[in-house]
Amino acid sequence: MVKKFVLALALVAMTASPSLAKTIVFATDATWPPMEFVNADKQITGYAIEYMKAAAKEAGFTAEFKAVPWDGIFAGLASGKYNAICSSVTITPERKKTMDFSTPYFKVRQALVVPAKSPAKCIDDMKGKTLGAQISTTGHFAIKKAEGVKDKSYDEVGLAFEDLYNGRIDGVVCDDPVAAQYALQNEKYKNSLKIACIIEAGDEYYGIAVKKGDKEDLDLINKGIEAVKKKGIDKQLLAKWIGGGK
């Protein structure tokens, strides 16, 4: 009788709290430090990864992360290979047509990185020059909008910075925390590169993308994000990974 009673209680608890057993698999292109990247121990980490782990803890679900190349990350979401994308995805009207987004969790801007000796102060100074960016990112979109600038796309932003360092291109456009990581903190590049300017193009925010109509996962993710903000965990993560806030 006692065993049956305990078992019944366990079943009731599981029924009352289904979200505790929920696992959300997040795809991430882990080539975007300090937001999402693979560390020396071959672990996926970074600001956004720790943010989502904290959100999962607050909302009562398990977060798993799967490394996925950027060029196929949205198609994988649409085909159901994972539940969500945590990969510095900017919320745009075009993307909202094919997927749903969480509450924004990070405000971002586009930055132009150039050689340290370059006189360029803004993207208008780069006419006739070649700028690199990771393909299908907002940095790539910004280059395409600039008049008289040639664009070169890369599968990974790190490859663009390597070409810039070796003089194969004239600049890189990417999200400002990533620009700071490469131009100001990376031991290899920090004395050779600099941030020329921030490209003002209106407010830009990262969000977690889910399949269109996936309200169950979206509600859990939003619950976690709101709790992280309310408790100030986001500010702790900013201080750890980015050195403060914007």
C-alpha positions as CSV (number, residue, x, y, z in Angstrom):
1,M,0.0,0.0,0.0
2,V,2.8,2.4,0.9
3,K,4.6,1.7,-2.3
4,K,1.5,2.3,-4.3
5,F,0.8,5.6,-2.5
6,V,4.3,6.9,-3.2
7,L,4.1,5.9,-6.8
8,A,0.8,7.7,-7.1
9,L,2.3,10.9,-5.6
10,A,5.2,10.7,-8.1
11,L,2.8,10.4,-11.0
12,V,0.7,13.3,-9.8
13,A,3.9,15.4,-9.4
14,M,5.0,14.6,-13.0
15,T,1.5,15.4,-14.3
16,A,1.4,18.7,-12.5
17,S,4.8,19.8,-13.7
18,P,5.3,18.6,-17.2
19,S,7.8,21.4,-18.1
20,L,10.3,19.9,-15.6
21,A,10.8,16.9,-18.0
22,K,10.9,19.1,-21.1
23,T,14.1,19.2,-23.1
24,I,14.6,22.0,-25.7
25,V,17.4,21.4,-28.2
26,F,19.1,24.7,-29.3
27,A,21.1,24.8,-32.6
28,T,24.0,27.2,-32.5
29,D,26.8,28.2,-34.9
30,A,29.5,28.1,-32.3
31,T,31.9,30.4,-34.2
32,W,30.8,33.7,-32.8
33,P,32.8,34.6,-29.7
34,P,32.0,35.8,-27.1
35,M,28.4,34.9,-27.7
36,E,28.6,31.3,-28.8
37,F,31.9,29.4,-29.4
38,V,33.8,26.2,-28.6
39,N,36.3,26.6,-25.8
40,A,39.7,24.9,-25.3
41,D,37.9,22.0,-23.6
42,K,35.8,21.5,-26.8
43,Q,32.6,22.7,-24.9
44,I,30.1,25.0,-26.4
45,T,30.0,28.1,-24.3
46,G,29.6,31.9,-24.3
47,Y,27.3,34.6,-23.2
48,A,24.2,33.4,-25.0
49,I,24.8,29.8,-24.0
50,E,25.1,30.6,-20.4
51,Y,22.1,32.9,-20.7
52,M,19.9,30.1,-22.1
53,K,21.2,27.6,-19.4
54,A,20.1,30.1,-16.8
55,A,16.8,30.7,-18.5
56,A,16.2,26.9,-18.6
57,K,16.9,26.6,-14.9
58,E,14.5,29.4,-14.1
59,A,11.7,28.1,-16.3
60,G,12.1,24.5,-15.4
61,F,13.3,22.9,-18.7
62,T,16.5,21.3,-19.8
63,A,18.6,23.1,-22.5
64,E,20.7,21.1,-24.9
65,F,23.0,22.7,-27.5
66,K,23.8,21.3,-30.9
67,A,26.6,22.8,-33.1
68,V,25.1,23.5,-36.6
69,P,26.8,25.5,-39.5
70,W,25.1,28.9,-40.1
71,D,24.3,28.3,-43.7
72,G,21.9,25.5,-42.8
73,I,20.7,26.5,-39.4
74,F,17.3,28.0,-40.4
75,A,16.5,25.1,-42.8
76,G,17.2,22.6,-39.9
77,L,14.7,24.5,-37.7
78,A,12.0,24.4,-40.3
79,S,12.5,20.6,-40.8
80,G,12.4,19.9,-37.1
81,K,16.0,18.8,-36.5
82,Y,15.9,20.9,-33.3
83,N,13.5,23.0,-31.3
84,A,15.1,26.4,-31.4
85,I,18.1,28.5,-32.5
86,C,20.4,30.2,-30.0
87,S,23.0,31.7,-32.3
88,S,23.0,35.6,-32.2
89,V,20.0,35.7,-34.5
90,T,18.8,39.2,-35.1
91,I,15.1,39.7,-35.1
92,T,14.1,41.1,-38.5
93,P,10.7,41.5,-40.3
94,E,11.9,39.1,-43.0
95,R,12.8,36.3,-40.5
96,K,9.6,36.8,-38.6
97,K,7.7,35.7,-41.7
98,T,9.1,32.2,-41.4
99,M,9.8,31.7,-37.7
100,D,8.8,33.0,-34.3
101,F,11.1,34.8,-31.9
102,S,11.4,35.1,-28.2
103,T,11.5,38.2,-26.2
104,P,14.8,40.0,-27.2
105,Y,17.7,39.1,-24.9
106,F,20.6,41.3,-26.3
107,K,20.8,44.7,-28.1
108,V,23.5,44.7,-30.8
109,R,25.0,47.0,-33.3
110,Q,27.1,46.5,-36.4
111,A,30.8,47.5,-36.3
112,L,33.4,48.0,-39.0
113,V,36.8,46.5,-38.3
114,V,39.8,47.7,-40.3
115,P,43.6,47.5,-40.2
116,A,45.1,49.6,-37.4
117,K,46.8,51.9,-39.9
118,S,43.7,52.5,-41.9
119,P,42.4,56.1,-42.0
120,A,38.8,55.0,-42.4
121,K,36.3,56.4,-39.8
122,C,33.0,55.1,-41.3
123,I,31.8,52.7,-43.9
124,D,31.5,55.6,-46.4
125,D,35.3,55.8,-46.4
126,M,35.4,52.3,-47.8
127,K,34.2,53.0,-51.3
128,G,36.1,50.8,-53.8
129,K,37.3,48.5,-51.0
130,T,36.3,44.9,-50.2
131,L,34.6,44.2,-46.9
132,G,34.0,40.7,-45.5
133,A,31.2,39.3,-43.4
134,Q,29.7,36.0,-42.5
135,I,27.1,35.1,-45.1
136,S,23.5,35.9,-44.5
137,T,24.2,37.9,-41.3
138,T,23.1,41.5,-40.6
139,G,26.8,42.5,-41.1
140,H,26.6,41.0,-44.6
141,F,23.3,42.8,-45.2
142,A,24.9,46.1,-44.1
143,I,27.8,45.8,-46.6
144,K,25.4,45.1,-49.4
145,K,23.5,48.3,-48.6
146,A,26.7,50.4,-48.7
147,E,27.3,52.2,-52.0
148,G,30.5,51.5,-53.9
149,V,31.7,48.7,-51.6
150,K,32.5,45.2,-52.7
151,D,31.4,42.4,-50.5
152,K,32.9,39.0,-49.8
153,S,31.0,36.4,-47.8
154,Y,32.4,33.7,-45.5
155,D,31.0,30.6,-43.8
156,E,32.6,31.7,-40.5
157,V,33.4,35.2,-39.3
158,G,36.8,34.0,-38.1
159,L,37.8,33.4,-41.7
160,A,37.0,37.0,-42.6
161,F,39.2,38.3,-39.8
162,E,42.0,36.0,-40.9
163,D,41.8,37.4,-44.5
164,L,41.7,41.0,-43.1
165,Y,44.8,40.3,-41.0
166,N,46.6,38.9,-44.0
167,G,45.6,41.9,-46.2
168,R,43.3,40.0,-48.5
169,I,40.3,42.2,-47.8
170,D,40.0,45.8,-46.4
171,G,37.6,45.4,-43.5
172,V,35.1,43.2,-41.7
173,V,31.5,44.1,-40.6
174,C,30.0,42.1,-37.8
175,D,28.1,42.4,-34.5
176,D,29.9,44.8,-32.1
177,P,30.7,42.2,-29.3
178,V,32.3,40.0,-31.9
179,A,34.2,42.9,-33.4
180,A,35.5,43.8,-29.9
181,Q,36.5,40.2,-29.3
182,Y,38.7,40.0,-32.4
183,A,40.0,43.6,-32.7
184,L,40.5,44.4,-29.0
185,Q,41.0,41.2,-27.1
186,N,42.4,38.5,-29.5
187,E,46.1,38.2,-28.9
188,K,46.8,37.6,-32.6
189,Y,44.8,40.5,-34.0
190,K,44.5,43.2,-31.3
191,N,47.7,45.1,-32.3
192,S,46.9,44.9,-36.1
193,L,43.2,45.7,-36.2
194,K,40.8,48.3,-34.8
195,I,37.2,49.2,-34.7
196,A,36.7,52.1,-37.1
197,C,33.1,52.9,-36.3
198,I,29.7,51.6,-35.3
199,I,27.3,51.5,-38.2
200,E,24.1,53.2,-37.1
201,A,21.2,51.3,-38.7
202,G,18.4,51.4,-36.1
203,D,17.8,49.2,-33.1
204,E,18.9,45.5,-33.6
205,Y,18.1,42.8,-31.1
206,Y,19.0,39.1,-30.7
207,G,16.1,36.6,-30.1
208,I,15.7,32.9,-29.8
209,A,14.1,31.5,-33.0
210,V,11.6,28.7,-32.9
211,K,9.5,27.0,-35.6
212,K,6.5,29.0,-36.6
213,G,3.6,28.3,-34.3
214,D,5.7,26.5,-31.6
215,K,4.0,28.2,-28.7
216,E,4.9,25.6,-26.1
217,D,8.7,26.0,-26.5
218,L,8.4,29.8,-27.0
219,D,6.4,30.3,-23.8
220,L,9.0,28.3,-21.8
221,I,11.9,30.2,-23.3
222,N,10.2,33.6,-22.7
223,K,9.5,32.6,-19.1
224,G,13.2,31.9,-18.6
225,I,14.3,35.1,-20.3
226,E,12.1,37.2,-18.2
227,A,13.3,35.6,-15.0
228,V,16.9,36.1,-16.0
229,K,16.3,39.8,-16.5
230,K,14.2,40.2,-13.3
231,K,17.0,38.6,-11.2
232,G,19.8,40.5,-12.8
233,I,21.5,37.4,-14.1
234,D,21.9,39.0,-17.5
235,K,24.0,41.8,-16.0
236,Q,26.2,39.2,-14.3
237,L,26.7,37.5,-17.7
238,L,27.4,40.8,-19.4
239,A,30.1,41.6,-16.9
240,K,31.7,38.1,-17.3
241,W,31.6,37.8,-21.1
242,I,31.5,41.3,-22.5
243,G,32.8,43.6,-19.7
244,G,29.7,45.4,-18.8
245,G,26.5,46.5,-20.6
246,K,25.4,48.8,-23.4
